[in-house]
Amino acid sequence: QRGSRDLPGFPGIDGEMTRFRMNYFEIPVYVEFLDWKVDDYYKMHFSVGFSYGILRNANIEGFNHQPDDLNDTDYSMLLGIDFFANKHVGGGMRFTFSLNNLYDPGNNNTNFNTLKGYFLSFHTFYRIK
């Protein structure tokens, strides 16, 4: 799920609070580079790759355009870093940014040309093997 909203007390467009919620089916493809070998595992994993996303549904509140103005596909690039505390437990973060525009105003007269997607995600994990 992706989205954004105005900060409370700081209304955005036309003085209204704006909230975007977009649900995507996403397929990431990336390569990992390993560094800092300790015993039989690597502590640092660096990843770079691309992602293909398909918009499943969207909800827009406080914005005078509907989800029909959103592009159905998203092409993104991703950069990530993971740190392993031991052989099994670790955590990391990934920065993802869209290569295409998420919003296409089409023939609508609007002050907005596009929306670019970008987000930072954090994760923890346990590796079984």
C-alpha positions in Angstrom: 0.0 0.0 0.0 1.3 3.4 -0.9 -0.1 6.8 -0.1 0.3 10.3 1.3 -1.6 12.8 3.3 -1.3 16.4 4.4 0.0 17.1 7.9 -2.7 18.0 10.4 -3.1 21.7 10.6 -1.4 22.2 7.2 -4.2 21.7 4.6 -3.1 21.3 1.1 -5.1 21.7 -2.1 -7.8 24.4 -1.9 -7.5 24.4 2.0 -8.7 20.8 2.2 -6.9 17.9 3.8 -5.8 15.5 1.0 -5.2 11.8 1.4 -4.1 9.3 -1.2 -4.3 5.5 -0.7 -3.1 3.3 -3.5 -2.9 -0.5 -3.4 -0.4 -2.1 -5.8 0.5 -5.6 -6.8 4.3 -5.3 -7.2 7.1 -7.5 -8.6 10.6 -6.4 -7.5 13.7 -7.8 -9.3 17.0 -7.0 -7.8 20.6 -8.1 -7.3 22.4 -8.2 -4.0 26.1 -7.4 -3.4 27.5 -9.0 -0.2 30.2 -7.5 2.0 31.8 -7.9 5.5 32.1 -11.7 5.7 32.1 -13.1 9.3 32.4 -16.9 9.8 30.0 -18.3 7.2 27.7 -15.4 6.5 27.9 -11.8 5.3 26.8 -9.0 7.6 26.1 -6.4 4.9 23.8 -6.9 1.8 23.4 -4.1 -0.7 20.7 -4.3 -3.3 19.8 -2.5 -6.5 17.0 -3.3 -8.9 13.7 -2.5 -10.6 10.1 -3.0 -9.7 6.9 -3.3 -11.8 3.7 -2.4 -10.1 0.0 -2.7 -11.1 -2.5 -0.5 -9.5 -5.3 -2.6 -7.9 -7.4 0.1 -6.4 -7.1 3.7 -5.1 -9.0 6.0 -2.8 -8.5 9.8 -2.9 -10.0 12.1 -0.4 -10.1 15.9 -0.6 -8.8 16.1 -4.2 -11.0 17.1 -7.1 -9.7 14.3 -9.3 -10.6 10.7 -9.2 -8.4 7.5 -9.3 -9.1 7.3 -13.0 -6.4 10.0 -13.4 -3.8 7.7 -11.9 -1.6 5.5 -14.1 -2.3 1.8 -13.9 1.4 0.8 -14.0 4.4 1.9 -12.0 8.0 1.4 -13.0 10.4 1.9 -10.1 14.0 1.7 -9.2 15.0 0.5 -5.8 18.1 0.7 -3.6 18.5 -1.2 -0.4 20.8 -2.1 2.5 20.5 -4.9 5.0 22.5 -5.6 8.1 22.7 -9.0 9.7 23.3 -8.9 13.5 24.0 -12.6 13.4 23.6 -15.4 10.9 19.8 -15.4 11.2 18.5 -12.0 12.4 18.8 -8.7 10.6 17.1 -5.5 9.4 17.3 -3.0 6.7 15.8 -0.3 4.6 14.9 0.2 1.0 14.4 3.4 -1.0 12.0 3.1 -3.9 11.3 5.8 -6.5 9.1 5.8 -9.5 10.6 6.3 -13.0 7.2 7.3 -14.4 4.5 9.6 -13.2 1.8 8.2 -11.0 -0.7 11.0 -11.9 -1.7 11.8 -15.4 -3.9 14.9 -15.6 -5.0 14.1 -19.2 -7.4 16.7 -20.4 -8.3 18.0 -17.0 -7.3 21.6 -16.3 -5.3 21.5 -13.1 -2.4 23.2 -11.4 -0.7 19.8 -11.0 1.3 18.3 -13.9 2.3 15.0 -12.3 2.9 13.1 -9.1 6.2 11.2 -8.6 6.2 8.3 -6.2 9.0 7.7 -3.7 9.1 6.1 -0.3 11.4 4.6 2.3 10.6 1.3 3.8 12.1 -0.4 6.9 12.1 -4.2 7.6 13.4 -6.8 10.1 13.8 -10.4 9.2 14.8 -13.9 10.4 16.6 -16.1 7.9 16.0 -19.9 8.5 18.9 -21.5 6.7 
